[in-house]
Amino acid sequence: MEKNEPSVSVIMPVKDDGENLRISIASVLKQNYAAVNEIILGVAPSSDDTHEIVNELEATEPRIKVIQNPLGKTASALNAAASVATGDYLVRVDAHCRLEKDYIQQAIRTIIRTDAANVGGIQKAEGESNIERSIATAMTSRFGVGNSKFHYGGQEGPSDTVYLGVYNAGIFRKLGGFNETLVRNQDYELNIRIRESGNLVWFDPNLVVRYRPRSSIKALFLQYFQYGRWKRSVLKLHPTSLRIRQLMPPLLIIGILFGIVVSVFFSLLGLLIPCFYLGTIAIASLIQKPRRATDKLFLMLIFPTMHIAWGLGFLFGK
């Protein structure tokens, strides 16, 4: 460890992650930053072999510590891990992710240079199966996810939110950590409080996290339905945090329903709204980089799944 090098605690929520956990932990252990003091896993009840893998990893790596998370929520896992962390900075890692080997080193340099409370970078979605690769394409497309630059890159600077996050531990604790009433969007909500407290949330495109997306349309739908549902909860807590991109999916649902009602009771011209959307889906899918026709066909299903699930969750999710 270099002299005066700040210490780091990695905090990770773990639930039903047996398939990906070893890869994610390996990417942490390969970091070229020497002062990673501990890797704290907040482990929830799981239906796969997650607990067996956690026990195996804990037995072979002395820096791994395990905290039980009986509530099963991401926020409660992260807060429990943070409560026992000793590092100057908290690095959030998820089990679906792989860090570039210089991720922590670059993040610590950036957070010190900018005096930010939280820094983060790009969620680089990469799939293994055909469907995962197509979902990854949609998740890195402006048409798929709007203007959230952590999905596809952009200039370094202050941001409303970032992916995962490397936190100043003192500020994190002062603000009370993650809101445990939120199942999703707890990171976005914390970033709102960080900014409202006068501190910076900083985007650094040199910070790259490789992310494995969901492996089925059903899982993708459920994921984005939850995103929309819990975004509404965040907006109830922080109404002024509303962004135009967050209005688009619910407005899409309203527009499609309006068009269908008009076409049934008044005029077939109402079908112009859903037909226009289907046309934009087709165009957006055809111009994406995947060359294979099957990938483009997948995108024609994936794009509306993301948009409609998010919008339905926002409007009707409970």
Secondary structure, DSSP 8 states (H G I E B T S, - for coil): --TT---EEEEEEESS-HHHHHHHHHHHHT-S-TTEEEEEEEE---SSSHHHHHHHHHHH-TTEEEEE-TT--HHHHHHHHHHH--SSEEEE--TTEEE-TTHHHHHHHHHHHHT-SEEEEEEEE--SSHHHHHHHHHHTSHHHHTT-GGGT---SEE-S--EEEEEEHHHHHHTTSS-TT-SS-HHHHHHHHHHHTT--EEEEEEEEEEE---SSHHHHHHHHHHHHHHHHHHHHH-GGG--HHHHHHHHHHHHHHHHHHHHHHT-GGGGHHHHHHHHHHHHHHHTSS--SHHHHHHHHHHHHHHHHHHHHHHHH--
